[in-house]
Amino acid sequence: MKINDSVALVTGANRGLGAAFARELLRRGARTVYAAARDAGAVTEPGVVPVRLDITDPAAVREAAERCGDTTLLINNAGISRGGPLTGGEDVAGARAEMETNYFGTLEMVRAFAPVLARNGGGALVNVLSVLSFVSLPGIGSYSASKSAAWALTNAVRQELAGQGTLVMGVHAGYIDTDMAARITGPKISPEDVVRQVLDGVEAGLPEVLADDVSRGVKAGLSGDLEALYAGLAS
């Protein structure tokens, strides 16, 4: 599909990667960009249509699908990271919150908008995942679990929606230079670089974008020895 004249909905569009998606979609000639966030007032990008949306609220998701019924490109970008170890913490509240947003929230969006995309000719559905879909690290294991679940969801939905002509893309990257990774001091890719690759990939019909060397290297290493993969990450 072409970005020019498309109608896009971006979740988590009030800042970071989501805001970068909204800006670039407008720059590339999207007819309408619905910029969704829990607080629609936090969406300040000129030219977009703010939409109040909490993806963990099924009723709100259904309402958004009705309001934004002309959508041809859905970008599931909203996500959270709570951090903390899988063992030894006080409870699993953070892990539940990550799964509710990163997996079940994405699933609710997919279920609500799949028929919308079908009615509008197929279009495209983009799930923003992570290199941590492929591997887990100490301290953020529950985030990895939620993104791994979303990766599995993406691969299944790709097959389910092939018959209606919907492109389903998974996006993987290491650290992106946004607020979520502000405490990280290592190398980061810019949001604008990720967005450029994703939108170019949508127009090229790609099912997956590995946005940086980290994600490409880890994906390639999945077929190798497990100890080698994790030793390389630890070093």
RAHUNOR-V942821 format. One record per backbone hydrogen bond with DSSP energy under -0.5 kcal/mol. NH is the residue of the N-H (numbers start at 0). CO is the residue of the C=O. E is the energy in kcal/mol with one decimal. If there is no record, write none. Layout:
# RAHUNOR-V942821
((NH/CO/E) (NH/CO/E))
This chain:
# RAHUNOR-V942821
((4/28/-2.7) (5/2/-2.3) (7/5/-0.5) (7/31/-2.6) (8/72/-2.5) (9/33/-2.8) (10/74/-2.2) (12/35/-2.8) (14/11/-0.7) (17/14/-0.9) (18/14/-1.4) (19/15/-1.9) (20/16/-2.4) (21/17/-2.2) (22/18/-2.4) (23/19/-2.3) (24/20/-2.6) (25/21/-1.9) (26/22/-2.3) (27/23/-2.1) (28/25/-1.5) (29/24/-2.5) (30/5/-1.9) (31/5/-1.3) (33/7/-3.4) (34/32/-0.6) (34/48/-2.2) (35/9/-2.9) (35/33/-0.8) (36/50/-2.2) (39/37/-0.7) (41/38/-2.1) (42/39/-1.5) (43/41/-0.8) (47/44/-1.4) (48/32/-3.0) (49/47/-0.7) (50/34/-2.3) (52/36/-2.6) (52/50/-0.5) (54/52/-0.6) (56/53/-2.1) (57/55/-0.7) (60/56/-2.1) (61/57/-2.4) (62/58/-2.2) (63/59/-2.2) (64/60/-2.1) (65/61/-1.7) (66/62/-2.6) (67/63/-3.0) (68/65/-0.9) (70/67/-1.6) (71/6/-3.4) (72/6/-2.0) (73/123/-2.4) (74/8/-3.1) (74/72/-0.5) (75/73/-0.6) (75/125/-3.3) (76/74/-1.4) (83/138/-1.4) (95/91/-2.5) (96/92/-2.3) (97/93/-2.3) (98/94/-2.3) (99/95/-2.7) (100/96/-2.0) (101/97/-2.8) (102/97/-0.6) (102/98/-1.4) (103/98/-2.6) (104/99/-1.4) (105/100/-0.8) (106/102/-2.7) (107/103/-2.6) (108/104/-2.0) (109/105/-2.5) (110/106/-2.7) (111/107/-2.2) (112/108/-2.5) (113/109/-2.0) (114/110/-0.6) (116/112/-2.8) (117/113/-2.2) (118/114/-2.4) (119/115/-1.4) (120/117/-1.5) (121/116/-3.3) (123/71/-2.1) (124/166/-3.1) (125/73/-3.3) (126/168/-2.9) (127/75/-2.5) (127/125/-0.6) (128/126/-0.8) (128/170/-2.7) (130/172/-2.6) (132/129/-1.9) (133/130/-1.8) (134/130/-1.0) (139/136/-1.7) (143/139/-2.1) (144/140/-2.3) (145/141/-2.0) (146/142/-2.3) (147/143/-2.8) (148/144/-2.2) (149/145/-1.8) (150/146/-2.0) (151/147/-2.3) (152/148/-2.4) (153/149/-2.4) (154/150/-2.3) (155/151/-2.1) (156/152/-3.1) (157/153/-2.1) (158/154/-1.0) (159/155/-2.1) (160/156/-2.6) (161/158/-0.6) (163/160/-1.0) (164/161/-1.5) (165/160/-1.7) (166/122/-2.3) (166/164/-0.6) (168/124/-2.8) (168/166/-0.5) (169/206/-2.0) (170/126/-2.3) (171/208/-2.8) (176/188/-2.6) (177/175/-2.5) (180/177/-0.9) (181/178/-1.7) (183/180/-1.6) (188/174/-2.5) (193/189/-1.9) (194/190/-2.7) (195/191/-2.3) (196/192/-2.1) (197/193/-2.4) (198/194/-2.8) (199/195/-2.3) (200/196/-2.1) (201/197/-2.4) (202/198/-2.0) (203/199/-1.5) (204/200/-0.8) (204/201/-0.9) (205/200/-2.7) (208/169/-2.4) (210/171/-2.8) (210/208/-0.7) (215/211/-2.2) (216/212/-2.7) (217/213/-2.5) (218/214/-2.2) (219/215/-2.0) (220/216/-1.6) (221/217/-0.7) (221/218/-1.0) (222/219/-0.9) (223/220/-1.7) (228/224/-1.9) (229/225/-2.2) (230/226/-2.4) (231/227/-2.1) (232/228/-1.6) (233/229/-2.3) (234/230/-1.9))
